[in-house]
Amino acid sequence: VTHSIPACIGNMTINSKQLDNESPVSIFAVNKCYVTAQEGTFFDGSGFAALVREGYKVRSDVNITLEFRTTAVQGVLLGVSSAKVDAIGLEIVNGKVLFHVNNGAGRITATYEPRGTNSLCDGKWHKLQANKSKHHISLIIDGNLVQTDNPYIQSTSADTNNPIYIGGYPADVKQNCLTSKSSFRGCLRNLVLTKGQQAELFDFSRAFDLRGVFPHSCPGAEH
């Protein structure tokens, strides 16, 4: 067995002596156990998850769905970029959700602005769907659709070749379609990227780089 167990372990004794797990000599990728845990992945606001090491190619079409839960009004949700300008990005800025796309000719943004600043950052689960179809982009939050006009109709393909960064990104990585550097704090689940008929559900425990991310459980409520 080469991987860790996604579980909580407590009250461990060796030779009838209880181990003190409050002050370990060293610790790696171990978080507290939650009294009530939910399915999902917990982001502690300090890092990110990196998926698809060889690079994800957005090209002309992609449909992104995920669910998020947060009490923070800022945070990166997802970014896929290239060394040039082509990129896509999803982020929460001042309680709004922004979906940015650059097919090479310029950045276009669909913005979902809730009625109240904190209505998306209320610690409850919210459903997000971001769709790029050639030069058309749309964003659906909890069933509410936002579309935006794209003047660059000749430019249809986002030629990305970098990993998918979720919840943030490293300081030395360029993201052409994100305005925020704030790492996401909260929980994400059910991240699916669909191209045509092919849907891919991403398991965060398979990320090639995880920092400040705990893939198998979310605290039942912010603590």
LINTAZI-V913549 format. One record per residue. N is the residue number from 1. PSI is psi in degrees with one decimal (999 if undefined). OMEGA is omega as a letter, one per 20 degrees, with the letter a starting at -180 (999 if undefined). Layout:
N/PSI/OMEGA  N/PSI/OMEGA
This chain:
1/127.3/a  2/1.5/a  3/160.8/a  4/163.9/r  5/130.2/r  6/87.3/a  7/173.8/r  8/136.5/r  9/130.7/a  10/168.9/r  11/50.5/a  12/130.4/r  13/143.5/r  14/125.4/a  15/46.4/r  16/15.4/r  17/125.3/a  18/133.1/r  19/141.2/r  20/103.6/a  21/8.1/r  22/-29.7/a  23/72.0/a  24/156.5/r  25/-41.4/r  26/157.5/a  27/139.4/r  28/121.5/r  29/39.6/r  30/129.4/a  31/178.4/r  32/157.8/r  33/139.3/a  34/142.9/r  35/-45.8/r  36/118.0/a  37/149.4/r  38/161.0/r  39/142.1/r  40/-173.0/a  41/129.1/a  42/127.6/r  43/123.1/a  44/5.4/r  45/6.7/a  46/-11.2/a  47/-136.7/a  48/169.5/r  49/137.5/r  50/124.6/a  51/155.7/r  52/73.7/a  53/-37.5/a  54/-7.1/r  55/136.1/a  56/129.3/a  57/105.4/a  58/-50.3/a  59/-135.2/a  60/-33.9/a  61/137.7/r  62/143.6/r  63/122.5/a  64/127.4/r  65/142.8/r  66/166.2/r  67/140.2/a  68/157.2/r  69/124.1/a  70/160.0/r  71/1.0/r  72/144.2/a  73/0.6/r  74/148.2/r  75/140.8/r  76/132.7/r  77/-52.5/a  78/141.6/r  79/134.0/r  80/124.7/a  81/-178.0/r  82/175.4/r  83/-22.2/r  84/-136.8/a  85/-18.4/a  86/132.0/a  87/165.0/r  88/155.2/r  89/143.6/r  90/129.5/a  91/158.8/r  92/123.4/r  93/119.9/a  94/40.4/r  95/-1.2/r  96/154.9/r  97/129.3/a  98/133.7/r  99/112.4/a  100/140.4/r  101/135.3/r  102/111.3/r  103/9.5/r  104/-22.1/a  105/-15.6/a  106/155.5/a  107/132.6/r  108/142.0/a  109/129.8/r  110/127.5/a  111/125.4/r  112/117.4/a  113/109.8/a  114/165.5/a  115/-46.4/r  116/144.3/a  117/-36.2/a  118/7.7/a  119/-23.5/r  120/-14.5/a  121/46.7/a  122/11.4/r  123/4.2/r  124/161.1/r  125/136.1/r  126/143.0/a  127/133.6/a  128/137.6/r  129/123.7/r  130/127.7/a  131/129.5/r  132/120.1/r  133/101.2/a  134/-114.2/a  135/0.2/r  136/136.6/r  137/145.0/r  138/158.9/a  139/129.7/r  140/119.5/r  141/120.8/a  142/39.2/r  143/-4.3/r  144/121.3/a  145/134.5/r  146/129.4/r  147/162.4/r  148/148.3/r  149/142.4/r  150/111.7/a  151/-17.2/a  152/68.0/a  153/-19.2/r  154/-21.7/a  155/113.7/a  156/-12.5/a  157/127.6/r  158/101.4/a  159/75.2/a  160/153.6/r  161/17.1/r  162/167.3/r  163/165.3/r  164/120.8/r  165/129.3/a  166/132.1/r  167/3.6/a  168/-173.1/r  169/158.4/a  170/153.9/a  171/-29.8/a  172/8.1/a  173/133.8/r  174/134.9/r  175/109.4/a  176/-12.0/a  177/32.6/r  178/137.4/r  179/-21.7/a  180/146.5/r  181/-1.5/a  182/128.1/r  183/146.0/a  184/136.4/r  185/118.8/a  186/-153.4/a  187/144.6/r  188/149.9/r  189/162.9/r  190/49.8/r  191/116.7/r  192/129.5/r  193/125.1/a  194/132.0/r  195/116.4/a  196/-123.9/a  197/-1.1/a  198/110.4/r  199/135.5/a  200/117.9/r  201/124.8/a  202/127.6/r  203/115.6/a  204/-22.7/r  205/-12.3/r  206/6.9/r  207/146.1/r  208/-12.3/r  209/124.3/r  210/121.6/r  211/121.4/a  212/27.6/a  213/132.4/a  214/102.5/a  215/-22.0/a  216/-5.6/r  217/153.1/r  218/142.1/r  219/144.0/a  220/-32.1/r  221/158.3/r  222/139.6/r  223/999/999
